[in-house]
Amino acid sequence: MKYAIADLKTDELMGTIDFRYHSDQNDAEIGYVLAPQQRGDGYVSEAVKVLLHIGFTELAINVIWIGHDQDNVRSRRVPQRLGFHSEGVDSQGHQIWTLTKNQYLAMQ
């Protein structure tokens, strides 16, 4: 599922956020892209929070994860800010962060 990230006041499209559910493993990956001029204002964090709620409370997913280029500091701040746990770097050079349903519910 792909969603637009838009400014609610102007309807300006600022980026997109993906929610890739893997039913065979009962997990999901979140990916996001935001226009450079919109970065650093919390838009992605807010969008990720909505997908976490949907994934863990409505879809009963066990694990949600985020991967980003390990040198992308701004993308790293999103999972850090939202309580994800670092799982290291994969073979493609992406930093992987996970959050389990139990960890999410403990933060609520």
Sequence and secondary structure as in RCSB ss.txt:
>XXXX:A:sequence
MKYAIADLKTDELMGTIDFRYHSDQNDAEIGYVLAPQQRGDGYVSEAVKVLLHIGFTELAINVIWIGHDQDNVRS
RRVPQRLGFHSEGVDSQGHQIWTLTKNQYLAMQ
>XXXX:A:secstr
 EEEEE TTT  EEEEEEEEEETTTTEEEEEEEE GGGTTSSHHHHHHHHHHHIIIIIS  SEEEEEEETT HHH
HHHHHHTT EEEEE TTSEEEEEEEHHHHHHH 
